[in-house]
Amino acid sequence: MRQSSYDGSSSLYLIPTPIGNLDDITIRALKTLEMVDLILCEDTRESTKLLRHFDIKKKLVSCHEYNEDKIKEYVIDQLKSGKNVGLITDQGSPVVSDPGYVVSKAVIDSCFNVIALPGATAFVPAITSSGIAPSPFLFYGFLQTKESKIKRELMRLKKLPYTLIFYEAPHRIHNTLEYMLEIFGNRNISIHREISKLHEEICRGTIQELLAIVDSLKGEFVLIVDGCHDEVDYSDLSVLEHVKLYLEDGMSEMEAIKLVARERGVAKSIIYKEYHDQKQ
């Protein structure tokens, strides 16, 4: 067991930064940025603008998805020397669809504190203003880039009764909505762009309705998609296909078989036998 003590010893601080309006930064975030000895950041140019705005002068060290695995040892050495380290990304909360996981995991494994500050993240204002049921929800983040992988991901999500939250880039938004219409059907959806910025906009309707206007929209998007409200019916899937859905999500074979047995309302031994018979 590894327990964070928050006792004043050297720590890595995960510090959210504004996703649009700079006034959204918290007082605690500013105090922490002032306190730490150095700051890891996704893009030094963007972070320099932020710190300059608040008149904060700190050493910046680049930490992004392409060098994060290398920079983790540097961070641990800084903590061993008694320094406190801040980690910020360009906008929003580190780790959530942003860099930060590799470094924070390495710090935890080395028995140093990781302290995450609450603050800005795009999906919370998106879901609360969407007009779609806020609970329960599943935050998915970005889909894969290849069409075949996107469709496989959406197929796994199709039957879930949860509101689904996605992030999407402007050059992919049209195709993503087409895939969702094909696989989910014409569900209710809310598209949020440029949250907390000057040109913030929310478009609500069905997937088909928003497909007609989405090409005119610019910026980064958060998609809030209504969950499946149909009675779940697995009869269109073979036992083999049903088990494979969960294997692709990282479950072990026995975990997947147990879950399929529960969802189909039959004995685990029956699913086990059918799965292995169909597998051959």
C-alpha positions as CSV (number, residue, x, y, z in Angstrom):
1,M,0.0,0.0,0.0
2,R,1.3,3.5,-0.9
3,Q,-0.3,6.3,1.1
4,S,0.1,10.0,0.3
5,S,0.9,11.9,3.5
6,Y,0.5,15.6,2.4
7,D,2.9,16.4,5.2
8,G,5.0,19.1,3.5
9,S,7.5,16.7,1.9
10,S,8.4,17.1,-1.7
11,S,5.4,16.7,-4.0
12,L,4.2,16.7,-7.6
13,Y,1.3,19.1,-7.9
14,L,-1.2,18.6,-10.8
15,I,-2.5,22.1,-11.4
16,P,-5.5,22.8,-13.7
17,T,-5.3,25.9,-15.9
18,P,-8.1,27.8,-17.6
19,I,-9.7,26.3,-20.6
20,G,-10.6,29.7,-22.0
21,N,-11.3,32.7,-19.7
22,L,-8.2,33.3,-17.6
23,D,-10.4,34.5,-14.7
24,D,-11.3,30.8,-14.2
25,I,-8.0,30.0,-12.6
26,T,-8.3,29.3,-8.8
27,I,-6.6,31.2,-6.0
28,R,-5.0,27.9,-4.9
29,A,-3.7,27.2,-8.4
30,L,-1.9,30.6,-8.4
31,K,-0.5,30.1,-4.9
32,T,0.8,26.7,-5.9
33,L,2.4,27.9,-9.1
34,E,4.2,30.6,-7.0
35,M,5.3,27.9,-4.4
36,V,6.7,25.2,-6.6
37,D,10.4,25.2,-7.6
38,L,9.8,24.3,-11.3
39,I,6.8,23.7,-13.6
40,L,6.4,20.9,-16.1
41,C,4.3,22.1,-19.1
42,E,2.9,20.8,-22.3
43,D,4.0,23.7,-24.4
44,T,6.5,26.3,-23.0
45,R,5.2,29.0,-25.3
46,E,1.6,28.7,-24.1
47,S,2.6,28.3,-20.5
48,T,4.9,31.4,-20.7
49,K,1.9,33.5,-21.8
50,L,-0.2,32.2,-18.8
51,L,2.5,32.8,-16.2
52,R,3.3,36.2,-17.6
53,H,-0.3,37.2,-17.4
54,F,-0.2,36.4,-13.6
55,D,3.3,37.8,-13.2
56,I,4.7,34.4,-12.1
57,K,8.4,33.7,-12.9
58,K,9.3,30.0,-12.7
59,K,11.6,27.6,-14.6
60,L,9.6,25.7,-17.2
61,V,10.4,22.2,-18.4
62,S,8.7,20.7,-21.4
63,C,6.6,17.6,-20.7
64,H,4.4,16.3,-23.4
65,E,3.2,12.9,-24.8
66,Y,6.4,12.4,-26.8
67,N,9.0,12.9,-24.0
68,E,7.0,12.1,-20.8
69,D,8.5,8.7,-20.4
70,K,12.0,10.2,-20.4
71,I,11.2,13.2,-18.2
72,K,9.8,11.1,-15.3
73,E,13.3,10.2,-14.0
74,Y,14.3,13.9,-14.0
75,V,11.1,14.7,-12.0
76,I,11.9,12.0,-9.4
77,D,15.5,13.4,-9.1
78,Q,14.1,16.8,-8.4
79,L,11.8,15.4,-5.7
80,K,14.7,13.5,-4.1
81,S,16.6,16.8,-3.9
82,G,13.7,18.3,-1.9
83,K,12.1,20.3,-4.6
84,N,8.4,20.7,-5.3
85,V,7.3,20.3,-8.9
86,G,4.2,21.6,-10.6
87,L,2.6,20.1,-13.7
88,I,0.3,21.9,-16.0
89,T,-1.0,21.3,-19.5
90,D,-2.1,23.9,-22.1
91,Q,-5.7,24.0,-20.9
92,G,-7.7,22.1,-18.3
93,S,-6.6,19.4,-15.9
94,P,-3.5,17.3,-16.4
95,V,-4.0,13.6,-17.0
96,V,-7.6,14.0,-18.3
97,S,-7.0,13.5,-22.1
98,D,-3.8,15.4,-21.5
99,P,-0.2,14.5,-20.6
100,G,0.6,13.8,-16.9
101,Y,-0.3,10.1,-16.3
102,V,3.2,8.7,-17.0
103,V,5.0,11.1,-14.7
104,S,2.4,11.0,-11.9
105,K,2.4,7.2,-11.9
106,A,6.2,7.1,-11.7
107,V,6.1,9.6,-8.8
108,I,3.6,7.5,-6.9
109,D,5.6,4.3,-7.5
110,S,8.6,6.1,-6.1
111,C,6.6,6.9,-2.9
112,F,6.4,10.7,-3.3
113,N,3.2,12.6,-3.0
114,V,1.0,13.5,-6.0
115,I,-1.4,16.2,-5.1
116,A,-4.2,17.1,-7.6
117,L,-5.8,20.5,-7.4
118,P,-9.5,20.8,-8.4
119,G,-10.2,23.1,-11.2
120,A,-11.0,23.6,-14.9
121,T,-12.0,20.7,-17.1
122,A,-14.1,20.9,-20.2
123,F,-16.6,18.0,-19.8
124,V,-18.1,19.3,-16.5
125,P,-19.6,22.5,-17.9
126,A,-20.5,20.7,-21.0
127,I,-22.6,18.0,-19.3
128,T,-24.3,20.4,-16.9
129,S,-25.5,22.7,-19.7
130,S,-26.3,19.9,-22.2
131,G,-29.9,19.3,-21.3
132,I,-29.1,15.5,-21.4
133,A,-29.4,13.4,-18.2
134,P,-26.1,14.0,-16.2
135,S,-26.1,10.8,-14.3
136,P,-24.8,8.2,-14.7
137,F,-22.3,9.2,-17.3
138,L,-19.2,7.7,-18.9
139,F,-16.4,10.0,-19.8
140,Y,-14.6,8.5,-22.9
141,G,-12.4,11.3,-24.1
142,F,-11.0,11.0,-27.6
143,L,-11.9,8.1,-30.0
144,Q,-9.2,6.4,-32.0
145,T,-8.1,7.9,-35.3
146,K,-8.8,5.0,-37.8
147,E,-12.4,4.4,-39.0
148,S,-12.3,0.7,-38.2
149,K,-11.2,1.3,-34.6
150,I,-13.7,4.1,-34.1
151,K,-16.5,1.9,-35.2
152,R,-15.4,-0.9,-32.9
153,E,-15.2,1.5,-30.0
154,L,-18.7,2.8,-30.7
155,M,-20.1,-0.7,-31.1
156,R,-18.8,-1.5,-27.5
157,L,-20.5,1.6,-26.2
158,K,-23.8,1.2,-28.2
159,K,-25.8,-0.7,-25.5
160,L,-24.6,1.3,-22.5
161,P,-27.5,3.1,-20.7
162,Y,-25.1,5.9,-19.7
163,T,-24.7,9.4,-21.1
164,L,-21.5,9.4,-23.1
165,I,-18.9,12.2,-23.2
166,F,-16.4,12.6,-26.0
167,Y,-13.7,15.1,-26.9
168,E,-13.3,15.7,-30.7
169,A,-11.1,17.8,-33.0
170,P,-12.6,20.1,-35.7
171,H,-11.2,18.1,-38.7
172,R,-12.8,14.9,-37.4
173,I,-16.2,16.0,-36.1
174,H,-18.2,15.4,-39.2
175,N,-17.0,11.8,-39.7
176,T,-17.4,11.1,-36.0
177,L,-21.1,12.1,-36.1
178,E,-21.7,10.0,-39.2
179,Y,-20.2,7.0,-37.4
180,M,-22.4,7.7,-34.4
181,L,-25.5,8.0,-36.5
182,E,-24.7,4.7,-38.2
183,I,-24.0,2.8,-35.0
184,F,-26.0,4.5,-32.2
185,G,-29.0,5.6,-34.3
186,N,-30.4,9.2,-34.2
187,R,-29.9,9.9,-30.5
188,N,-30.1,13.3,-28.8
189,I,-26.7,15.0,-28.6
190,S,-25.2,18.3,-27.4
191,I,-22.1,19.8,-29.0
192,H,-20.1,22.3,-27.1
193,R,-17.4,24.4,-28.7
194,E,-14.9,26.9,-27.3
195,I,-16.0,26.4,-23.7
196,S,-15.3,29.5,-21.5
197,K,-13.9,31.4,-24.5
198,L,-15.3,34.5,-26.3
199,H,-17.1,32.5,-29.0
200,E,-18.5,29.7,-26.8
201,E,-21.5,28.0,-28.4
202,I,-23.8,25.1,-27.6
203,C,-25.8,23.2,-30.3
204,R,-28.5,20.8,-29.1
205,G,-30.6,18.4,-31.2
206,T,-30.4,14.9,-32.7
207,I,-27.2,13.6,-34.4
208,Q,-28.9,14.0,-37.8
209,E,-29.9,17.6,-37.1
210,L,-26.4,18.6,-36.0
211,L,-24.7,16.8,-38.9
212,A,-26.4,19.4,-41.1
213,I,-24.6,22.3,-39.4
214,V,-21.5,20.9,-37.9
215,D,-19.2,21.8,-40.9
216,S,-19.8,25.5,-40.1
217,L,-18.6,25.1,-36.5
218,K,-14.9,25.8,-35.6
219,G,-12.9,25.1,-32.5
220,E,-12.4,22.2,-30.1
221,F,-15.5,20.1,-29.2
222,V,-17.1,18.3,-26.3
223,L,-19.9,15.9,-27.4
224,I,-22.6,14.8,-24.9
225,V,-24.5,11.8,-26.3
226,D,-27.7,10.3,-24.9
227,G,-27.3,6.7,-23.7
228,C,-29.2,3.7,-24.8
229,H,-32.7,3.5,-23.4
230,D,-33.7,0.3,-25.1
231,E,-34.1,-2.9,-23.2
232,V,-30.7,-4.5,-23.6
233,D,-30.9,-7.5,-25.9
234,Y,-27.9,-9.6,-26.6
235,S,-29.6,-12.1,-28.8
236,D,-28.1,-10.4,-31.9
237,L,-24.6,-11.4,-30.6
238,S,-23.2,-14.9,-30.4
239,V,-21.6,-15.8,-27.1
240,L,-18.2,-15.6,-28.8
241,E,-18.9,-12.1,-30.0
242,H,-20.3,-11.1,-26.7
243,V,-17.3,-12.3,-24.7
244,K,-14.9,-10.7,-27.3
245,L,-16.4,-7.3,-26.6
246,Y,-15.1,-7.5,-23.1
247,L,-11.8,-9.1,-24.0
248,E,-11.1,-6.1,-26.2
249,D,-11.7,-3.9,-23.3
250,G,-8.9,-5.6,-21.3
251,M,-10.9,-8.1,-19.2
252,S,-9.5,-11.5,-18.6
253,E,-11.3,-14.4,-20.3
254,M,-12.9,-15.6,-17.0
255,E,-14.0,-12.1,-16.1
256,A,-15.6,-11.7,-19.5
257,I,-17.4,-15.1,-19.3
258,K,-18.7,-14.2,-15.8
259,L,-20.1,-10.9,-17.0
260,V,-21.7,-12.4,-20.1
261,A,-23.3,-15.1,-18.0
262,R,-24.8,-12.5,-15.7
263,E,-26.0,-10.3,-18.6
264,R,-27.6,-13.2,-20.3
265,G,-29.1,-14.7,-17.1
266,V,-27.6,-18.2,-17.6
267,A,-25.0,-20.3,-15.8
268,K,-21.3,-19.5,-16.2
269,S,-20.6,-23.1,-17.1
270,I,-23.0,-22.8,-20.1
271,I,-21.3,-19.6,-21.4
272,Y,-17.9,-21.2,-20.8
273,K,-18.8,-24.2,-22.9
274,E,-20.5,-22.2,-25.7
275,Y,-17.6,-19.8,-25.9
276,H,-15.0,-22.5,-26.3
277,D,-17.1,-24.5,-28.7
278,Q,-17.6,-21.4,-30.9
279,K,-14.0,-20.4,-30.6
280,Q,-12.8,-23.7,-32.2
